[in-house]
Amino acid sequence: MTYEEKQLQWAIWQGFFLLILIGLGIVLIFRFGEMLPFLQSLFISEKYSLPLQIMAGVTIGFLVGFLTLYLLKWTKTTLPENELADLLRTILSKPVGFVPVVIGAPLVEEFLFRGVLIGLFLDILPIWILLIVNAFLFMLVHVPQYKGMPILHGIIFLVGLLLAYLFIITGALIVPILVHAVYNLVVGIAMRKMA
């Protein structure tokens, strides 16, 4: 790995760490005194067994990933030409590029968007509001990367809705993390082949 590649990896992981700190800060503010039990509850589903969650997460991830690829091919949509899309192409072209895309992003984004932002407000706000606001925020974070591509924004919004819904119905982050990871893997492999 070249010096530039190491610097890029370091910058990506610093960004992930910052998002985790933001999430923990929000939890600290809203669940002071019960922070650890809340964090533990995000990873333990009392509704479904772990093998079922794993199977569901992987299966749904593949289905959504291939459905996305089909939709992109059908609409002849490609990644835009901008700095962040170029960065994503660069990351995916490297042997270790899939680590932040398939492991880092799903863990960090699901923790922040689903675990923290839905988990903290599930008992306070109507579910439909949580779903829409959460998916919209998730899409907004990805707007710079897919700037000017409404189909990609729509896909990210729908994927965000699905991930939020899966968190709500399972009561834990396992399924959304796996769906996100497998989705990123499927789409990432396709993007790597296109580059």
Residue pairs with C-beta under 8 A, 6 or more apart in sequence:
1 9
1 94
1 95
1 96
5 94
5 96
8 87
8 90
8 91
9 96
9 100
12 91
12 100
12 104
13 100
13 104
16 100
16 104
16 105
16 107
16 108
19 108
19 109
19 111
19 112
20 108
20 111
20 112
22 112
23 111
23 112
23 115
23 116
24 35
26 116
26 117
26 120
27 35
27 38
27 39
27 116
27 120
28 35
30 120
31 38
31 120
38 119
38 120
41 119
41 171
41 172
42 111
42 115
42 119
42 172
42 173
43 172
43 173
43 174
44 172
45 53
45 170
45 171
45 172
45 174
45 175
46 171
47 169
47 170
47 171
48 56
48 170
50 174
53 170
53 172
53 174
53 175
53 178
54 174
54 178
56 170
56 175
56 178
57 174
57 175
57 176
57 177
57 178
57 179
57 181
57 182
58 178
58 182
60 162
60 166
60 175
60 178
60 179
60 182
61 178
61 179
61 180
61 181
61 182
61 183
61 185
61 186
62 182
62 186
64 159
64 162
64 179
64 183
65 182
65 183
65 185
65 186
65 187
66 186
68 155
68 159
68 183
68 186
68 187
69 186
69 187
69 190
71 77
71 151
71 155
72 78
72 151
72 155
75 151
77 149
77 151
77 152
78 194
79 85
79 88
79 89
79 146
79 149
79 152
79 191
79 194
80 146
80 147
80 148
80 149
80 152
82 144
82 145
82 147
82 148
84 144
84 145
84 147
85 145
85 146
88 101
88 145
88 191
89 191
89 195
90 97
91 97
91 100
91 101
92 98
92 101
92 188
92 191
92 192
92 195
93 192
93 195
97 188
98 185
98 188
101 184
101 185
101 188
102 181
102 184
102 185
102 188
103 181
105 180
105 184
106 177
106 178
106 180
106 181
106 184
107 177
109 138
109 141
109 180
110 163
110 167
110 173
110 176
110 177
110 180
111 173
113 134
113 137
113 138
113 160
113 163
113 164
114 134
114 163
114 164
114 167
114 173
114 176
115 167
115 173
117 134
117 137
118 130
118 134
118 164
118 167
118 168
119 167
121 130
122 130
122 168
127 168
130 164
130 168
131 161
131 164
131 165
131 168
132 161
134 160
134 161
134 164
135 157
135 158
135 160
135 161
135 164
136 157
136 160
137 160
138 156
138 157
138 159
138 160
138 163
138 164
139 153
139 156
139 157
139 160
142 152
142 153
142 156
143 153
146 152
146 153
146 156
159 180
159 183
162 179
163 176
163 179
163 180
164 176
166 175
166 176
166 179
167 173
167 175
167 176
170 176
